[in-house]
Amino acid sequence: MKLWRKPFDYAEKATTSGQVFIDEERCKGCGYCVEFCPREVLKMSTELSPKGYNLAVVQDESKCLACGFCEVICPEFAIRISTTNEK
C-alpha cells in the first residue's frame, strides 16, 4: 500500500492547448489562479468588477497547456478549461 502521493507534473497532464473561461459573476479576485499558473496565462485586472473585485483575466491564451491548475485551485469554481480535443 502506498502512503505517499506522486507530485503533480503539468507536463504529464498537459497534452494540448486550452481555452480558459472565467465566470466574472463568481470570481472574487483571490489571485490563486494567477499565482499558480505555470505558464503565466492569467493576470489580475486593474479594473474593478461591479462587486468591487479585481478579476482574473486571460493575458495570453496561446500559452495555455490545459494543465488545469487554475481550474482546480479556484475556491469559487469560477474557471473552466476547454481543450481543443473536446467537442
A tleap script that builds the chain and sets N, CA, C and O, in Angstrom:
source leaprc.protein.ff14SB
mol = sequence {
  NMET LYS LEU TRP ARG LYS PRO PHE ASP TYR
  ALA GLU LYS ALA THR THR SER GLY GLN VAL
  PHE ILE ASP GLU GLU ARG CYS LYS GLY CYS
  GLY TYR CYS VAL GLU PHE CYS PRO ARG GLU
  VAL LEU LYS MET SER THR GLU LEU SER PRO
  LYS GLY TYR ASN LEU ALA VAL VAL GLN ASP
  GLU SER LYS CYS LEU ALA CYS GLY PHE CYS
  GLU VAL ILE CYS PRO GLU PHE ALA ILE ARG
  ILE SER THR THR ASN GLU CLYS
}
set mol.1.N position { 0.844 -1.174 0.000 }
set mol.1.CA position { 0.000 0.000 0.000 }
set mol.1.C position { 0.893 1.243 0.000 }
set mol.1.O position { 1.803 1.361 0.821 }
set mol.2.N position { 0.626 2.170 -0.930 }
set mol.2.CA position { 1.380 3.419 -0.990 }
set mol.2.C position { 0.832 4.406 0.035 }
set mol.2.O position { -0.379 4.572 0.181 }
set mol.3.N position { 1.746 5.051 0.730 }
set mol.3.CA position { 1.345 6.047 1.713 }
set mol.3.C position { 1.764 7.450 1.302 }
set mol.3.O position { 1.691 8.377 2.108 }
set mol.4.N position { 2.196 7.615 0.076 }
set mol.4.CA position { 2.591 8.930 -0.412 }
set mol.4.C position { 1.939 9.162 -1.764 }
set mol.4.O position { 1.548 8.224 -2.459 }
set mol.5.N position { 1.834 10.412 -2.110 }
set mol.5.CA position { 1.236 10.755 -3.397 }
set mol.5.C position { 2.319 11.216 -4.352 }
set mol.5.O position { 3.320 11.806 -3.946 }
set mol.6.N position { 2.108 10.943 -5.596 }
set mol.6.CA position { 3.031 11.388 -6.637 }
set mol.6.C position { 2.807 12.876 -6.892 }
set mol.6.O position { 1.662 13.306 -7.031 }
set mol.7.N position { 3.869 13.667 -6.957 }
set mol.7.CA position { 3.700 15.093 -7.256 }
set mol.7.C position { 3.057 15.290 -8.631 }
set mol.7.O position { 3.344 14.555 -9.576 }
set mol.8.N position { 2.197 16.279 -8.720 }
set mol.8.CA position { 1.515 16.584 -9.971 }
set mol.8.C position { 2.475 17.328 -10.889 }
set mol.8.O position { 3.062 18.336 -10.495 }
set mol.9.N position { 2.630 16.844 -12.086 }
set mol.9.CA position { 3.522 17.475 -13.054 }
set mol.9.C position { 2.678 17.931 -14.239 }
set mol.9.O position { 2.099 17.107 -14.947 }
set mol.10.N position { 2.609 19.241 -14.455 }
set mol.10.CA position { 1.748 19.745 -15.521 }
set mol.10.C position { 2.193 19.260 -16.892 }
set mol.10.O position { 1.367 19.169 -17.800 }
set mol.11.N position { 3.468 18.946 -17.071 }
set mol.11.CA position { 3.955 18.477 -18.371 }
set mol.11.C position { 3.363 17.114 -18.717 }
set mol.11.O position { 3.137 16.816 -19.890 }
set mol.12.N position { 3.111 16.284 -17.700 }
set mol.12.CA position { 2.494 14.978 -17.945 }
set mol.12.C position { 1.022 15.131 -18.290 }
set mol.12.O position { 0.523 14.446 -19.182 }
set mol.13.N position { 0.317 16.024 -17.592 }
set mol.13.CA position { -1.113 16.175 -17.787 }
set mol.13.C position { -1.443 16.950 -19.062 }
set mol.13.O position { -2.377 16.595 -19.781 }
set mol.14.N position { -0.702 17.975 -19.337 }
set mol.14.CA position { -0.997 18.836 -20.473 }
set mol.14.C position { -0.668 18.134 -21.782 }
set mol.14.O position { 0.472 17.733 -22.020 }
set mol.15.N position { -1.670 17.995 -22.613 }
set mol.15.CA position { -1.474 17.301 -23.877 }
set mol.15.C position { -1.782 18.181 -25.083 }
set mol.15.O position { -1.363 17.877 -26.199 }
set mol.16.N position { -2.503 19.257 -24.863 }
set mol.16.CA position { -2.926 20.092 -25.975 }
set mol.16.C position { -3.165 21.512 -25.485 }
set mol.16.O position { -3.124 21.776 -24.283 }
set mol.17.N position { -3.408 22.405 -26.398 }
set mol.17.CA position { -3.697 23.778 -25.988 }
set mol.17.C position { -5.111 23.865 -25.424 }
set mol.17.O position { -5.967 23.031 -25.718 }
set mol.18.N position { -5.332 24.873 -24.624 }
set mol.18.CA position { -6.632 25.005 -23.987 }
set mol.18.C position { -7.208 26.390 -24.137 }
set mol.18.O position { -6.524 27.337 -24.525 }
set mol.19.N position { -8.484 26.485 -23.818 }
set mol.19.CA position { -9.186 27.755 -23.828 }
set mol.19.C position { -9.716 27.985 -22.415 }
set mol.19.O position { -10.346 27.102 -21.833 }
set mol.20.N position { -9.463 29.167 -21.867 }
set mol.20.CA position { -9.815 29.478 -20.485 }
set mol.20.C position { -11.097 30.302 -20.451 }
set mol.20.O position { -11.217 31.316 -21.139 }
set mol.21.N position { -12.051 29.851 -19.639 }
set mol.21.CA position { -13.294 30.585 -19.438 }
set mol.21.C position { -13.374 30.993 -17.975 }
set mol.21.O position { -13.287 30.140 -17.091 }
set mol.22.N position { -13.539 32.289 -17.707 }
set mol.22.CA position { -13.640 32.795 -16.342 }
set mol.22.C position { -15.038 33.367 -16.141 }
set mol.22.O position { -15.464 34.260 -16.874 }
set mol.23.N position { -15.753 32.844 -15.134 }
set mol.23.CA position { -17.085 33.331 -14.792 }
set mol.23.C position { -16.923 34.579 -13.927 }
set mol.23.O position { -16.573 34.480 -12.751 }
set mol.24.N position { -17.176 35.739 -14.500 }
set mol.24.CA position { -16.964 37.003 -13.799 }
set mol.24.C position { -17.921 37.186 -12.629 }
set mol.24.O position { -17.634 37.957 -11.714 }
set mol.25.N position { -19.055 36.489 -12.645 }
set mol.25.CA position { -20.002 36.568 -11.531 }
set mol.25.C position { -19.472 35.841 -10.297 }
set mol.25.O position { -19.783 36.221 -9.169 }
set mol.26.N position { -18.678 34.804 -10.510 }
set mol.26.CA position { -18.161 34.007 -9.394 }
set mol.26.C position { -16.788 34.450 -8.910 }
set mol.26.O position { -16.473 34.292 -7.730 }
set mol.27.N position { -15.974 34.997 -9.789 }
set mol.27.CA position { -14.597 35.360 -9.449 }
set mol.27.C position { -14.575 36.442 -8.377 }
set mol.27.O position { -15.244 37.469 -8.497 }
set mol.28.N position { -13.796 36.194 -7.327 }
set mol.28.CA position { -13.664 37.160 -6.234 }
set mol.28.C position { -12.273 37.783 -6.196 }
set mol.28.O position { -11.950 38.510 -5.256 }
set mol.29.N position { -11.445 37.511 -7.202 }
set mol.29.CA position { -10.146 38.158 -7.307 }
set mol.29.C position { -9.121 37.715 -6.290 }
set mol.29.O position { -8.280 38.515 -5.879 }
set mol.30.N position { -9.165 36.457 -5.872 }
set mol.30.CA position { -8.206 35.973 -4.868 }
set mol.30.C position { -6.789 35.892 -5.430 }
set mol.30.O position { -5.818 36.049 -4.689 }
set mol.31.N position { -6.664 35.647 -6.743 }
set mol.31.CA position { -5.355 35.617 -7.388 }
set mol.31.C position { -4.644 34.281 -7.351 }
set mol.31.O position { -3.516 34.180 -7.834 }
set mol.32.N position { -5.269 33.247 -6.792 }
set mol.32.CA position { -4.634 31.925 -6.753 }
set mol.32.C position { -4.325 31.419 -8.157 }
set mol.32.O position { -3.253 30.863 -8.395 }
set mol.33.N position { -5.246 31.607 -9.075 }
set mol.33.CA position { -5.054 31.117 -10.442 }
set mol.33.C position { -3.852 31.794 -11.100 }
set mol.33.O position { -3.071 31.146 -11.797 }
set mol.34.N position { -3.712 33.081 -10.877 }
set mol.34.CA position { -2.596 33.837 -11.451 }
set mol.34.C position { -1.282 33.376 -10.836 }
set mol.34.O position { -0.286 33.206 -11.538 }
set mol.35.N position { -1.285 33.176 -9.527 }
set mol.35.CA position { -0.072 32.790 -8.813 }
set mol.35.C position { 0.407 31.390 -9.185 }
set mol.35.O position { 1.612 31.160 -9.283 }
set mol.36.N position { -0.514 30.455 -9.393 }
set mol.36.CA position { -0.132 29.065 -9.611 }
set mol.36.C position { -0.067 28.639 -11.072 }
set mol.36.O position { 0.325 27.507 -11.354 }
set mol.37.N position { -0.435 29.502 -12.004 }
set mol.37.CA position { -0.359 29.144 -13.424 }
set mol.37.C position { 1.109 29.013 -13.835 }
set mol.37.O position { 1.866 29.977 -13.722 }
set mol.38.N position { 1.520 27.834 -14.312 }
set mol.38.CA position { 2.928 27.641 -14.662 }
set mol.38.C position { 3.352 28.379 -15.931 }
set mol.38.O position { 4.548 28.538 -16.173 }
set mol.39.N position { 2.407 28.829 -16.736 }
set mol.39.CA position { 2.736 29.488 -18.000 }
set mol.39.C position { 2.351 30.967 -18.053 }
set mol.39.O position { 2.462 31.590 -19.109 }
set mol.40.N position { 1.906 31.532 -16.941 }
set mol.40.CA position { 1.513 32.943 -16.859 }
set mol.40.C position { 0.463 33.316 -17.906 }
set mol.40.O position { 0.596 34.316 -18.611 }
set mol.41.N position { -0.572 32.500 -17.990 }
set mol.41.CA position { -1.662 32.740 -18.934 }
set mol.41.C position { -2.605 33.818 -18.402 }
set mol.41.O position { -3.170 34.588 -19.179 }
set mol.42.N position { -2.776 33.875 -17.090 }
set mol.42.CA position { -3.725 34.793 -16.470 }
set mol.42.C position { -3.013 35.954 -15.788 }
set mol.42.O position { -1.835 35.866 -15.441 }
set mol.43.N position { -3.747 37.034 -15.606 }
set mol.43.CA position { -3.248 38.176 -14.841 }
set mol.43.C position { -4.439 38.798 -14.119 }
set mol.43.O position { -5.591 38.507 -14.441 }
set mol.44.N position { -4.154 39.648 -13.148 }
set mol.44.CA position { -5.212 40.336 -12.421 }
set mol.44.C position { -5.567 41.620 -13.171 }
set mol.44.O position { -4.684 42.360 -13.605 }
set mol.45.N position { -6.842 41.870 -13.315 }
set mol.45.CA position { -7.324 43.066 -13.995 }
set mol.45.C position { -7.103 44.290 -13.107 }
set mol.45.O position { -7.134 44.189 -11.881 }
set mol.46.N position { -6.886 45.419 -13.721 }
set mol.46.CA position { -6.755 46.666 -12.966 }
set mol.46.C position { -8.118 47.316 -12.742 }
set mol.46.O position { -8.263 48.193 -11.890 }
set mol.47.N position { -9.116 46.880 -13.512 }
set mol.47.CA position { -10.468 47.421 -13.375 }
set mol.47.C position { -11.243 46.623 -12.334 }
set mol.47.O position { -11.021 45.423 -12.167 }
set mol.48.N position { -12.148 47.294 -11.640 }
set mol.48.CA position { -12.979 46.634 -10.638 }
set mol.48.C position { -14.262 46.107 -11.270 }
set mol.48.O position { -14.821 46.716 -12.182 }
set mol.49.N position { -14.712 44.964 -10.767 }
set mol.49.CA position { -15.990 44.410 -11.195 }
set mol.49.C position { -17.110 45.186 -10.496 }
set mol.49.O position { -16.830 45.972 -9.591 }
set mol.50.N position { -18.368 44.984 -10.895 }
set mol.50.CA position { -19.477 45.655 -10.200 }
set mol.50.C position { -19.527 45.327 -8.700 }
set mol.50.O position { -20.060 46.106 -7.910 }
set mol.51.N position { -18.970 44.171 -8.316 }
set mol.51.CA position { -18.947 43.787 -6.900 }
set mol.51.C position { -17.736 44.363 -6.171 }
set mol.51.O position { -17.632 44.229 -4.951 }
set mol.52.N position { -16.820 45.001 -6.897 }
set mol.52.CA position { -15.665 45.637 -6.281 }
set mol.52.C position { -14.405 44.798 -6.225 }
set mol.52.O position { -13.496 45.100 -5.451 }
set mol.53.N position { -14.331 43.737 -7.041 }
set mol.53.CA position { -13.165 42.859 -7.062 }
set mol.53.C position { -12.304 43.124 -8.297 }
set mol.53.O position { -12.821 43.479 -9.356 }
set mol.54.N position { -11.004 42.951 -8.155 }
set mol.54.CA position { -10.111 42.905 -9.313 }
set mol.54.C position { -10.149 41.476 -9.829 }
set mol.54.O position { -9.664 40.567 -9.156 }
set mol.55.N position { -10.703 41.264 -10.985 }
set mol.55.CA position { -10.896 39.921 -11.517 }
set mol.55.C position { -9.654 39.404 -12.222 }
set mol.55.O position { -8.807 40.174 -12.674 }
set mol.56.N position { -9.566 38.092 -12.305 }
set mol.56.CA position { -8.539 37.453 -13.125 }
set mol.56.C position { -8.997 37.525 -14.575 }
set mol.56.O position { -10.173 37.315 -14.873 }
set mol.57.N position { -8.076 37.820 -15.463 }
set mol.57.CA position { -8.378 37.875 -16.893 }
set mol.57.C position { -7.304 37.108 -17.655 }
set mol.57.O position { -6.192 36.910 -17.166 }
set mol.58.N position { -7.657 36.688 -18.847 }
set mol.58.CA position { -6.719 35.948 -19.688 }
set mol.58.C position { -5.738 36.931 -20.313 }
set mol.58.O position { -6.137 37.899 -20.960 }
set mol.59.N position { -4.468 36.672 -20.112 }
set mol.59.CA position { -3.410 37.530 -20.650 }
set mol.59.C position { -2.940 37.024 -22.008 }
set mol.59.O position { -2.857 37.798 -22.962 }
set mol.60.N position { -2.632 35.732 -22.103 }
set mol.60.CA position { -2.129 35.150 -23.347 }
set mol.60.C position { -2.581 33.696 -23.432 }
set mol.60.O position { -1.899 32.792 -22.950 }
set mol.61.N position { -3.737 33.487 -24.050 }
set mol.61.CA position { -4.330 32.153 -24.107 }
set mol.61.C position { -3.505 31.177 -24.944 }
set mol.61.O position { -3.638 29.964 -24.778 }
set mol.62.N position { -2.668 31.678 -25.827 }
set mol.62.CA position { -1.855 30.792 -26.666 }
set mol.62.C position { -0.836 30.008 -25.843 }
set mol.62.O position { -0.349 28.972 -26.296 }
set mol.63.N position { -0.504 30.483 -24.646 }
set mol.63.CA position { 0.438 29.779 -23.772 }
set mol.63.C position { -0.214 28.641 -22.988 }
set mol.63.O position { 0.492 27.802 -22.427 }
set mol.64.N position { -1.538 28.596 -22.940 }
set mol.64.CA position { -2.264 27.633 -22.103 }
set mol.64.C position { -2.029 26.198 -22.568 }
set mol.64.O position { -2.193 25.872 -23.744 }
set mol.65.N position { -1.639 25.345 -21.612 }
set mol.65.CA position { -1.413 23.924 -21.889 }
set mol.65.C position { -2.569 23.051 -21.429 }
set mol.65.O position { -2.504 21.828 -21.552 }
set mol.66.N position { -3.616 23.654 -20.905 }
set mol.66.CA position { -4.771 22.938 -20.370 }
set mol.66.C position { -4.374 22.002 -19.233 }
set mol.66.O position { -4.914 20.903 -19.112 }
set mol.67.N position { -3.427 22.439 -18.398 }
set mol.67.CA position { -2.993 21.609 -17.270 }
set mol.67.C position { -4.064 21.549 -16.190 }
set mol.67.O position { -4.133 20.571 -15.446 }
set mol.68.N position { -4.893 22.572 -16.094 }
set mol.68.CA position { -5.991 22.568 -15.140 }
set mol.68.C position { -5.653 23.091 -13.756 }
set mol.68.O position { -6.505 23.049 -12.868 }
set mol.69.N position { -4.438 23.582 -13.541 }
set mol.69.CA position { -4.071 24.120 -12.224 }
set mol.69.C position { -5.049 25.204 -11.789 }
set mol.69.O position { -5.558 25.167 -10.669 }
set mol.70.N position { -5.313 26.160 -12.660 }
set mol.70.CA position { -6.179 27.282 -12.301 }
set mol.70.C position { -7.595 26.804 -11.983 }
set mol.70.O position { -8.237 27.308 -11.062 }
set mol.71.N position { -8.065 25.842 -12.744 }
set mol.71.CA position { -9.411 25.308 -12.557 }
set mol.71.C position { -9.544 24.606 -11.209 }
set mol.71.O position { -10.561 24.747 -10.530 }
set mol.72.N position { -8.525 23.857 -10.826 }
set mol.72.CA position { -8.548 23.099 -9.577 }
set mol.72.C position { -8.343 24.005 -8.365 }
set mol.72.O position { -8.957 23.785 -7.321 }
set mol.73.N position { -7.496 25.011 -8.489 }
set mol.73.CA position { -7.133 25.847 -7.337 }
set mol.73.C position { -8.187 26.905 -7.022 }
set mol.73.O position { -8.198 27.438 -5.912 }
set mol.74.N position { -9.062 27.220 -7.954 }
set mol.74.CA position { -10.057 28.278 -7.754 }
set mol.74.C position { -11.075 27.883 -6.681 }
set mol.74.O position { -11.815 26.918 -6.870 }
set mol.75.N position { -11.129 28.614 -5.550 }
set mol.75.CA position { -12.062 28.264 -4.481 }
set mol.75.C position { -13.519 28.575 -4.824 }
set mol.75.O position { -14.427 28.063 -4.168 }
set mol.76.N position { -13.752 29.392 -5.823 }
set mol.76.CA position { -15.111 29.782 -6.210 }
set mol.76.C position { -15.618 29.025 -7.438 }
set mol.76.O position { -16.735 29.275 -7.891 }
set mol.77.N position { -14.823 28.109 -7.982 }
set mol.77.CA position { -15.177 27.342 -9.184 }
set mol.77.C position { -15.544 28.273 -10.341 }
set mol.77.O position { -16.502 28.029 -11.075 }
set mol.78.N position { -14.763 29.343 -10.486 }
set mol.78.CA position { -15.049 30.360 -11.497 }
set mol.78.C position { -14.301 30.133 -12.803 }
set mol.78.O position { -14.494 30.883 -13.760 }
set mol.79.N position { -13.446 29.106 -12.861 }
set mol.79.CA position { -12.630 28.883 -14.056 }
set mol.79.C position { -12.936 27.520 -14.649 }
set mol.79.O position { -13.060 26.521 -13.940 }
set mol.80.N position { -13.056 27.508 -15.969 }
set mol.80.CA position { -13.239 26.251 -16.695 }
set mol.80.C position { -12.261 26.241 -17.859 }
set mol.80.O position { -12.095 27.240 -18.558 }
set mol.81.N position { -11.617 25.096 -18.054 }
set mol.81.CA position { -10.677 24.926 -19.159 }
set mol.81.C position { -11.313 24.008 -20.196 }
set mol.81.O position { -11.833 22.944 -19.859 }
set mol.82.N position { -11.269 24.415 -21.427 }
set mol.82.CA position { -11.754 23.598 -22.532 }
set mol.82.C position { -10.571 23.304 -23.444 }
set mol.82.O position { -9.854 24.216 -23.857 }
set mol.83.N position { -10.373 22.039 -23.752 }
set mol.83.CA position { -9.274 21.676 -24.640 }
set mol.83.C position { -9.775 21.601 -26.069 }
set mol.83.O position { -10.977 21.502 -26.313 }
set mol.84.N position { -8.853 21.648 -27.003 }
set mol.84.CA position { -9.233 21.574 -28.411 }
set mol.84.C position { -9.698 20.173 -28.782 }
set mol.84.O position { -10.298 19.981 -29.840 }
set mol.85.N position { -9.426 19.186 -27.918 }
set mol.85.CA position { -9.881 17.821 -28.169 }
set mol.85.C position { -11.350 17.640 -27.831 }
set mol.85.O position { -11.992 16.723 -28.343 }
set mol.86.N position { -11.902 18.511 -26.964 }
set mol.86.CA position { -13.300 18.396 -26.566 }
set mol.86.C position { -14.204 18.906 -27.669 }
set mol.86.O position { -13.834 19.791 -28.441 }
set mol.87.N position { -15.386 18.335 -27.730 }
set mol.87.CA position { -16.375 18.781 -28.721 }
set mol.87.C position { -17.544 19.411 -28.027 }
set mol.87.O position { -18.487 19.852 -28.685 }
savepdb mol mol.pdb
quit
